[in-house]
């Protein structure tokens, strides 16, 4: 009976998830007005709740653990509160970004509950705290006027925190990336990358002259070098790529981009020569089967899991994803592909792509250059982090130890992603206000023009009569 439930469930999950993904891109059609888009958003949230219910029914059937029902109900209340809270308080919020946030959280809750119930519980508690802590960020971003004046404060705080980690941080998988305070482990680089985006945006907002570019590059390089010294090369790569993209967009000079790209390539070569754990990851990437007993074990297990799942997956609790080391964090995508299938996994990628496109869409529509750069930088952070995660687990690039936003286990990653999405919502609200102001000004201008024409017509008529 359990096998039948699992088999029916996995096809229903795939259908609902594929339909949700289709709707993510249907929203971008120009022919759709606000009414059509509202219907799409409602259908998407219906899919979120049905997927959540379907998966937890299977989890309960497989475990017969009464705690699963309690977990499902608490998560359902949380998702309802999050969605309706945003739509009621922020009536002009971007509902695609909101829906995608709810869907990615739901996928994370499902797969983590299946892999490790204790960690899933911790992740849920962190999600509730993170959602509450970041709920008013859109309001702050919408109203704040002093953010662009704190440029050097962002850099100072970021470099100071990275320095503390480099000196006193705990070593995890060969890199110093975190420290523990009051029993809570914090990974500062997850939050510093947000401050870093605001710093670079502020610098380029002031000027894009050569001297300003040199100053900004020195400070950006200092961030990256501290991360390299800490051996957090995944974080260093994100910081580097974000700066390169923002530099090119701000200056529109290909020479800067090419020079930065060449410098990055040289730095990667030096890192390969200096750091042993980088060489280990490259060896595992080049020929994982040749070193399957040691360096290549993790990536081999990841590839086996993805291959075993096929297009339709094994079904929840029918695979063996726990054979992959650190599966809840770096390799959660492989577990999803194994049990929920390749189609589900591809749709997950496309949902992340739709978030990335919406971030860039918001950036392009911002009138204020400073906030345009901020949206661009945060979009690059999110998109490149997703790329590093998926590239690592599929052997497209060497593994960098980066988590999949909203899906992987990790408190710092989860909170920082909540902050990024909340800032994007705030920028979208600011963009909507800008649009309303411009529309109001246009209407007033048109009204004045009409009055002027009427006055001129009456004056011409009096002259002719005279």
C-alpha positions as CSV (number, residue, x, y, z in Angstrom):
1,X,0.0,0.0,0.0
2,X,2.9,2.4,0.9
3,X,4.5,1.7,-2.5
4,X,1.3,2.6,-4.3
5,X,0.9,5.9,-2.3
6,X,4.5,6.8,-2.9
7,X,4.2,6.1,-6.6
8,X,1.0,8.1,-7.1
9,X,2.4,10.9,-5.0
10,X,5.6,11.4,-6.9
11,X,3.8,11.9,-10.2
12,X,1.3,14.3,-8.6
13,X,4.3,16.2,-7.1
14,X,6.0,16.4,-10.5
15,X,2.8,17.6,-12.3
16,X,2.0,20.3,-9.7
17,X,5.7,21.5,-9.6
18,X,5.9,21.6,-13.4
19,X,2.6,23.6,-13.6
20,X,3.9,26.0,-11.0
21,X,7.1,26.5,-13.0
22,X,5.2,27.1,-16.2
23,X,3.2,29.9,-14.4
24,X,6.5,31.5,-13.2
25,X,7.3,32.3,-16.8
26,X,3.8,33.0,-18.0
27,X,3.8,36.0,-15.7
28,X,6.4,37.7,-18.0
29,X,4.0,37.7,-21.0
30,X,3.2,41.3,-22.0
31,X,-0.3,40.5,-23.1
32,X,-1.3,39.6,-19.5
33,X,-2.8,42.4,-17.4
34,X,-3.0,42.7,-13.6
35,X,-6.2,40.6,-13.5
36,X,-4.6,37.6,-15.4
37,X,-1.4,37.9,-13.2
38,X,-3.5,37.8,-10.0
39,X,-5.1,34.6,-11.1
40,X,-1.7,33.1,-11.9
41,X,-0.4,34.0,-8.4
42,X,-3.4,32.4,-6.8
43,X,-2.9,29.2,-8.8
44,X,0.8,29.2,-7.8
45,X,0.0,29.4,-4.1
46,X,-2.5,26.6,-4.5
47,X,0.3,24.5,-5.9
48,X,2.5,25.3,-3.0
49,X,-0.1,24.1,-0.4
50,X,-0.9,21.0,-2.4
51,X,2.7,20.0,-2.9
52,X,3.3,20.5,0.8
53,X,0.3,18.4,1.8
54,X,1.1,15.6,-0.7
55,X,4.7,15.3,0.4
56,X,3.9,15.2,4.1
57,X,1.2,12.6,3.6
58,X,3.9,10.3,2.1
59,X,6.4,11.2,4.9
60,X,3.8,10.3,7.5
61,X,2.8,7.1,5.7
62,X,6.5,6.1,5.6
63,X,7.4,7.0,9.2
64,X,4.0,6.8,11.1
65,X,5.5,9.5,13.3
66,X,2.9,11.7,14.9
67,X,5.5,14.5,15.1
68,X,5.3,14.8,11.3
69,X,1.7,15.9,11.5
70,X,2.6,18.6,14.0
71,X,5.5,19.7,11.8
72,X,3.2,19.9,8.8
73,X,0.6,22.0,10.6
74,X,3.1,24.4,12.0
75,X,4.7,24.8,8.6
76,X,1.3,25.4,7.0
77,X,0.5,28.1,9.5
78,X,3.9,29.7,8.8
79,X,3.5,29.7,5.0
80,X,-0.1,31.1,5.3
81,X,1.1,33.8,7.7
82,X,4.1,34.7,5.5
83,X,2.1,34.9,2.3
84,X,-1.0,36.8,3.6
85,X,1.2,39.0,5.9
86,X,3.1,40.3,2.9
87,X,0.1,40.7,0.6
88,X,-1.8,42.5,3.3
89,X,0.9,44.8,4.6
90,X,2.7,45.4,1.3
91,X,-0.2,45.5,-1.2
92,X,2.1,46.4,-4.1
93,X,4.7,43.7,-3.4
94,X,6.0,41.5,-6.1
95,X,4.0,38.3,-5.8
96,X,6.2,36.2,-8.0
97,X,9.1,36.8,-5.7
98,X,6.9,36.1,-2.7
99,X,5.5,32.9,-4.2
100,X,8.9,31.6,-5.2
101,X,10.2,32.2,-1.7
102,X,7.3,30.2,-0.3
103,X,7.8,27.4,-2.8
104,X,11.6,27.1,-2.3
105,X,11.0,27.1,1.5
106,X,8.4,24.3,1.0
107,X,10.8,22.2,-1.0
108,X,13.5,22.7,1.6
109,X,11.1,21.7,4.4
110,X,10.1,18.6,2.6
111,X,13.5,17.3,1.7
112,X,15.1,18.1,5.1
113,X,12.2,16.4,7.0
114,X,12.8,13.4,4.9
115,X,16.6,13.5,5.4
116,X,16.9,14.5,9.1
117,X,13.9,15.4,11.2
118,X,15.9,17.1,13.9
119,X,17.7,19.4,11.4
120,X,14.4,20.1,9.6
121,X,13.0,21.3,13.0
122,X,15.9,23.6,13.5
123,X,15.6,24.9,10.0
124,X,11.9,25.6,10.5
125,X,12.6,27.5,13.7
126,X,15.3,29.6,12.0
127,X,12.9,30.2,9.1
128,X,10.2,31.6,11.5
129,X,12.7,33.8,13.3
130,X,14.2,35.0,9.9
131,X,10.8,35.8,8.4
132,X,9.8,37.8,11.5
133,X,13.2,39.6,11.7
134,X,13.1,40.6,8.0
135,X,9.4,41.4,7.6
136,X,9.8,45.2,8.0
137,X,12.9,45.4,5.8
138,X,10.8,46.3,2.6
139,X,9.2,49.2,4.6
140,X,12.7,50.4,5.7
141,X,14.1,50.2,2.2
142,X,11.1,52.0,0.8
143,X,11.4,54.8,3.2
144,X,15.1,55.1,4.0
145,X,17.0,57.9,2.5
146,X,20.4,57.6,4.2
147,X,21.5,54.2,2.9
148,X,23.7,55.7,0.2
149,X,25.5,57.8,2.8
150,X,26.8,54.9,4.7
151,X,29.1,53.5,1.9
152,X,32.3,53.4,3.9
153,X,30.6,52.0,7.0
154,X,29.5,49.0,4.9
155,X,33.1,48.4,3.9
156,X,34.5,48.9,7.4
157,X,32.0,46.5,9.1
158,X,32.4,43.9,6.4
159,X,36.2,43.9,6.5
160,X,36.3,43.9,10.3
161,X,34.0,40.9,10.6
162,X,35.8,39.0,7.9
163,X,39.1,39.7,9.7
164,X,37.7,38.3,13.0
165,X,36.7,35.1,11.2
166,X,40.1,34.8,9.5
167,X,41.8,35.1,12.9
168,X,39.5,33.4,15.3
169,X,37.0,31.5,13.2
170,X,36.3,27.8,13.4
171,X,37.7,25.6,10.7
172,X,35.1,23.6,8.7
173,X,36.2,21.4,5.8
174,X,39.5,23.2,5.5
175,X,38.2,26.7,5.6
176,X,37.6,29.3,8.3
177,X,34.0,30.4,7.6
178,X,32.2,30.8,11.0
179,X,32.4,31.4,14.7
180,X,30.2,30.4,17.6
181,X,28.6,33.0,19.9
182,X,26.4,32.0,22.7
183,X,26.0,28.5,21.3
184,X,24.9,29.9,17.9
185,X,27.1,29.3,14.9
186,X,27.3,32.3,12.5
187,X,28.8,32.5,9.1
188,X,29.5,36.3,8.7
189,X,30.3,36.2,4.9
190,X,26.6,35.3,4.2
191,X,25.6,38.8,5.6
192,X,28.8,40.7,4.5
193,X,28.0,40.0,0.9
194,X,24.9,42.1,1.3
195,X,26.8,45.0,2.9
196,X,29.4,44.5,0.1
197,X,26.8,45.1,-2.6
198,X,25.6,48.3,-0.9
199,X,29.3,49.5,-0.6
200,X,30.0,48.9,-4.3
201,X,26.7,50.5,-5.4
202,X,27.4,53.5,-3.2
203,X,30.9,54.0,-4.7
204,X,29.8,53.7,-8.3
205,X,26.8,55.9,-7.6
206,X,29.2,58.7,-6.5
207,X,31.4,58.4,-9.6
208,X,32.7,55.9,-12.2
209,X,35.9,57.9,-12.9
210,X,39.2,56.0,-13.0
211,X,40.3,57.1,-9.5
212,X,37.0,56.0,-8.0
213,X,37.2,52.7,-9.8
214,X,40.7,52.1,-8.4
215,X,39.6,52.9,-4.8
216,X,36.6,50.6,-5.1
217,X,38.7,47.8,-6.6
218,X,41.2,48.0,-3.8
219,X,38.5,47.7,-1.1
220,X,36.8,44.9,-3.1
221,X,40.1,43.1,-3.4
222,X,40.6,43.4,0.3
223,X,37.3,41.6,1.0
224,X,38.3,38.8,-1.5
225,X,41.8,38.5,-0.1
226,X,40.6,38.0,3.5
227,X,38.3,35.3,2.3
228,X,41.1,33.6,0.4
229,X,43.3,33.7,3.5
230,X,40.4,32.1,5.4
231,X,40.3,29.5,2.6
232,X,36.6,30.4,2.0
233,X,37.2,30.2,-1.8
234,X,33.5,29.8,-2.6
235,X,32.7,33.0,-0.8
236,X,35.7,34.8,-2.4
237,X,34.4,33.7,-5.9
238,X,31.0,35.2,-5.2
239,X,32.4,38.5,-4.0
240,X,34.7,38.6,-7.1
241,X,32.0,37.9,-9.7
242,X,29.6,40.3,-8.1
243,X,32.1,43.1,-8.2
244,X,33.0,42.3,-11.8
245,X,29.4,42.4,-13.0
246,X,28.7,45.7,-11.1
247,X,31.9,47.2,-12.4
248,X,31.0,46.4,-16.0
249,X,27.4,47.6,-15.7
250,X,28.4,50.9,-14.0
251,X,31.3,51.8,-16.3
252,X,30.3,49.9,-19.5
253,X,34.0,49.4,-20.2
254,X,34.9,45.9,-21.6
255,X,38.6,46.5,-20.8
256,X,37.8,46.6,-17.0
257,X,35.8,43.4,-17.3
258,X,38.5,41.6,-19.3
259,X,41.2,42.7,-17.0
260,X,39.2,41.6,-14.0
261,X,38.5,38.2,-15.6
262,X,42.2,37.7,-16.4
263,X,43.1,38.6,-12.8
264,X,40.5,36.2,-11.5
265,X,41.9,33.4,-13.6
266,X,45.5,34.1,-12.4
267,X,44.2,34.1,-8.8
268,X,42.5,30.8,-9.3
269,X,45.7,29.3,-10.6
270,X,47.7,30.6,-7.6
271,X,45.0,29.3,-5.2
272,X,45.3,25.8,-6.9
273,X,49.0,25.8,-6.3
274,X,48.9,27.1,-2.7
275,X,45.9,25.4,-1.1
276,X,45.8,21.6,-0.8
277,X,42.0,21.4,-0.3
278,X,41.5,23.3,-3.6
279,X,43.7,20.7,-5.4
280,X,41.7,17.9,-3.8
281,X,38.4,19.4,-5.1
282,X,39.9,19.8,-8.6
283,X,41.1,16.2,-8.6
284,X,37.7,15.0,-7.5
285,X,36.1,17.1,-10.3
286,X,38.4,15.9,-13.1
287,X,38.2,12.2,-12.4
288,X,35.9,11.3,-9.4
289,X,35.8,7.6,-10.2
290,X,39.6,7.4,-10.2
291,X,39.6,8.6,-6.6
292,X,36.2,7.3,-5.5
293,X,37.6,5.8,-2.2
294,X,38.8,9.2,-1.0
295,X,38.5,12.6,-2.7
296,X,35.9,11.6,-5.3
297,X,33.5,9.8,-2.9
298,X,31.1,12.7,-2.3
299,X,30.8,13.8,-6.0
300,X,30.5,10.1,-7.1
301,X,27.6,9.5,-4.6
302,X,26.0,12.7,-5.8
303,X,26.2,11.6,-9.5
304,X,24.9,8.1,-8.6
305,X,21.9,9.7,-6.8
306,X,21.0,11.9,-9.7
307,X,21.4,9.1,-12.2
308,X,19.4,6.6,-10.1
309,X,16.5,9.0,-9.8
310,X,16.0,9.3,-13.6
311,X,13.3,11.6,-14.8
312,X,10.6,10.7,-12.4
313,X,12.6,9.8,-9.2
314,X,12.5,6.9,-6.8
315,X,9.8,8.5,-4.6
316,X,10.2,9.8,-1.0
317,X,12.0,7.2,1.2
318,X,12.7,5.0,-1.8
319,X,16.2,6.3,-2.4
320,X,19.4,6.3,-0.3
321,X,20.4,10.0,-0.3
322,X,22.0,9.8,3.1
323,X,24.9,8.0,1.6
324,X,26.1,11.4,0.3
325,X,28.3,13.2,2.8
326,X,26.9,16.6,4.0
327,X,23.8,15.9,1.9
328,X,21.5,18.4,3.8
329,X,23.8,21.3,3.1
330,X,26.0,21.3,-0.1
331,X,24.3,18.3,-1.9
332,X,20.6,18.7,-1.2
333,X,19.9,19.1,-4.9
334,X,21.2,15.5,-5.5
335,X,18.8,14.2,-2.8
336,X,15.9,16.0,-4.6
337,X,16.9,14.6,-8.0
338,X,17.1,11.1,-6.6
339,X,13.8,10.9,-4.8
340,X,11.7,13.5,-6.6
341,X,13.2,13.1,-10.1
342,X,15.0,14.9,-12.8
343,X,11.9,16.7,-14.0
344,X,11.3,18.1,-10.5
345,X,15.0,19.0,-10.2
346,X,15.0,20.9,-13.6
347,X,11.8,22.7,-12.5
348,X,13.6,23.7,-9.3
349,X,16.4,25.2,-11.4
350,X,13.9,27.1,-13.6
351,X,12.2,28.6,-10.5
352,X,15.6,29.9,-9.3
353,X,16.1,31.3,-12.8
354,X,12.7,33.1,-12.7
355,X,13.8,34.7,-9.4
356,X,17.0,35.8,-11.0
357,X,15.2,37.3,-14.0
358,X,12.7,39.1,-11.8
359,X,15.6,40.6,-9.8
360,X,17.2,41.9,-13.0
361,X,13.9,43.1,-14.3
362,X,13.4,45.2,-11.1
363,X,17.0,46.5,-11.5
364,X,16.4,47.6,-15.1
365,X,13.2,49.4,-14.2
366,X,14.6,51.4,-11.2
367,X,15.0,55.1,-11.9
368,X,17.4,55.7,-9.1
369,X,20.9,54.5,-10.2
370,X,22.0,53.7,-6.7
371,X,19.1,51.2,-6.1
372,X,19.5,49.9,-9.7
373,X,23.1,48.9,-8.7
374,X,21.9,47.3,-5.4
375,X,19.2,45.2,-7.2
376,X,21.8,44.2,-9.8
377,X,24.3,43.2,-7.2
378,X,21.9,41.2,-5.1
379,X,20.5,39.5,-8.2
380,X,24.1,38.5,-9.1
381,X,24.7,37.2,-5.6
382,X,21.6,35.0,-5.7
383,X,22.1,33.8,-9.3
384,X,25.8,33.0,-9.0
385,X,25.3,31.2,-5.7
386,X,22.7,28.9,-7.3
387,X,25.1,28.3,-10.2
388,X,27.9,27.3,-7.9
389,X,25.7,24.9,-5.9
390,X,24.2,23.2,-9.0
391,X,27.5,23.2,-10.9
392,X,29.3,21.5,-8.0
393,X,26.8,18.7,-7.4
394,X,26.5,17.9,-11.1
395,X,30.3,17.9,-11.7
396,X,30.0,20.9,-14.1
397,X,32.5,22.8,-11.9
398,X,34.6,21.8,-8.9
399,X,32.6,21.8,-5.7
400,X,32.8,25.1,-3.7
401,X,30.7,24.2,-0.6
402,X,28.0,26.8,-1.3
403,X,24.4,26.1,-0.2
404,X,21.2,26.3,-2.3
405,X,19.3,29.4,-1.1
406,X,16.1,28.6,0.9
407,X,16.5,24.8,0.3
408,X,19.8,23.7,1.9
409,X,20.2,23.4,5.7
410,X,22.0,26.3,7.3
411,X,20.8,29.2,9.5
412,X,23.1,31.9,8.2
413,X,22.3,31.1,4.6
414,X,18.6,31.0,5.3
415,X,18.6,34.4,7.1
416,X,20.8,36.1,4.5
417,X,18.5,34.9,1.7
418,X,15.5,36.2,3.6
419,X,17.2,39.6,3.8
420,X,18.1,39.6,0.1
421,X,14.5,38.8,-0.9
422,X,13.1,41.4,1.6
423,X,15.4,44.1,0.1
424,X,14.3,43.2,-3.4
425,X,10.7,43.6,-2.2
426,X,11.5,47.0,-0.8
427,X,13.2,48.0,-4.1
428,X,10.1,46.8,-6.0
429,X,7.9,48.9,-3.7
430,X,10.2,51.9,-4.3
431,X,10.0,51.3,-8.1
432,X,6.2,51.2,-7.9
433,X,6.2,54.5,-6.0
434,X,8.5,56.0,-8.6
435,X,6.2,54.9,-11.4
436,X,3.2,56.4,-9.6
437,X,5.0,59.7,-9.1
438,X,6.1,59.9,-12.7
439,X,2.6,58.9,-13.9
440,X,1.1,61.7,-11.6
441,X,3.6,64.2,-13.0
442,X,2.8,63.2,-16.6
443,X,-1.0,63.6,-15.9
444,X,-0.4,67.0,-14.4
445,X,1.8,68.0,-17.3
446,X,-0.8,66.9,-19.8
447,X,-3.5,68.8,-17.9
448,X,-1.4,72.0,-17.9
449,X,-0.8,71.5,-21.7
450,X,-4.5,71.1,-22.4
451,X,-5.3,74.2,-20.3
452,X,-2.6,76.1,-22.2
453,X,-4.0,75.0,-25.6
454,X,-7.5,76.0,-24.6
455,X,-6.3,79.4,-23.4
456,X,-4.3,79.9,-26.7
457,X,-7.4,78.9,-28.7
458,X,-9.6,81.4,-26.9
459,X,-7.0,84.1,-27.3
460,X,-6.6,83.4,-31.0
461,X,-10.4,83.5,-31.4
462,X,-10.6,86.9,-29.7
463,X,-7.9,88.3,-32.0
464,X,-9.8,87.0,-35.1
465,X,-13.0,88.5,-33.8
466,X,-11.3,91.8,-33.2
